[in-house]
Amino acid sequence: MAFPKNFLWGGAVAANQVEGAYQEDGKGWDIQDVMPHGIKSAPTEEPTPDNLKLLAIDFYHRYKDDIKLFAEMGFKVFRTSIAWSRIFPNGDDAEPNEAGLKFYDDLFDELHKYGIEPLVTISHYETPLNLSKKYNGWVNRQLIGFYEKYVRTIFARYKNKVKYWLTFNEINSVLHAPLMSGGIWTPQEKLSLQDLYQACHHELVASALATKIAHEMMPEAKIGCMVIAMPTYPLTPNPDDIIKVMQADHFNDFFGDVHCRGIYPGYMKRYFRENNIEIQFADGEEELLKNNTVDFVSFSYYMSVCESVQQGKKGEGNLIGGFENPYLKASDFGWQIDPQGLRFIMNKFWDRWQKPLFIVENGLGANDELVDDGKGGKTVNDDYRIAYINDHLLQVEEAIKDGVPVMGYTTWGCIDCVSASTAQLKKRYGFIYVDRNDDGTGTLNRYRKKSFDWYKEVISSNGESLRS
Ligand code: BGP
């Protein structure tokens, strides 16, 4: 049996994509409340009724029933985020919001009732709007202090309830989606490289600081970074393409390199030099980065891309696009499906960083059709999703056999939720169908898809039921 006995099987979501209740119990607005159409269009002045995230799937009020369904599938772990603006509504408030703290107390208690371990993302694309508009998000060094206050507050409150923490969701995505990922209000086309990389530096420092504080306050806790894992293949064996791939990889790996090695790699120093970027380090930051590397590396994996020096049209991707691979098929939403890429990237990450890995996002966003289940209820016959996850898990098994230590696997959007990139509901990932449509109609009722029972079997057999 390849999967270790204590392997953490489960599912993942983020607060802004499921909770709704966007201004209930003292929550402040966050950037998602003004991003009704995802990353492709400019933010609105204030929340608008067409923003599906304002209600999302109403997890805020329905989490007890939803967790019951996760428990029925046998989840050992459930990844979600804390919405920063529930705890500090404006981000720079003097005192935290007790009602927000209480919500997560209850949520974590509910998980523990079923023996499900929470895995918490501290910042998942939901910077408080005030921090974004007033300070320009992570471009501003002051964000480090606000983040520090936030992490100290949540560590103190949940230290006996949460053992696994992630500092920033997909931290390397800030290069591609500066508002969603870094809360940077300056439009991407006007943002200078200097400001962008200074923002990266502030996030990396904040992440190291959170790691330091976590280790001091919670000696048992494990704290990880979280990156988009995007294997990049050369489109041709042309050495120019190989170098192009190496450079694309550098931009993806830079964040993991700093998190795991504690130093800025030489290739980034060269890039900074050649582009007149001068990263401002405050006193003590170099040592902070050096002395507070992460306990593990977590990542999302959906697809691979190709790179080339050739000119040509690039395809869709999880924030990072690339040339299409002629050997692979794509999902309904244009993301190319590559199970072996998962084994490849796991080996690469382990070889490079020598830290245990945690796959905290993987899954298939697809158009699902709700049909009669023949027993008086409704279901989705999502054999395509079963095939996708099955094939990826077989590759995880291969990586484990290759000697890569893996802590666990959480599928993305284990219950249907609002998409991060496009803010749609019809891009569904779940084992549980949620009756809500892009026009806002729907009962919000939950239905078990065919993949629900399939995943339950995978978990109870600890991966033995996977079909090769
Ligand atoms: C990642 C994000 C998630 C999530 C997922 C699927 O980028 O961490 O928040 O949504 O991808 O992407 P999408 O929702 O755009 O399909």
Residues whose N, C-alpha, C, O or C-beta is under 5 A from the ligand:
A	BS01	BGP	A14 E170 G365 V418 S419 A420 S421 T422
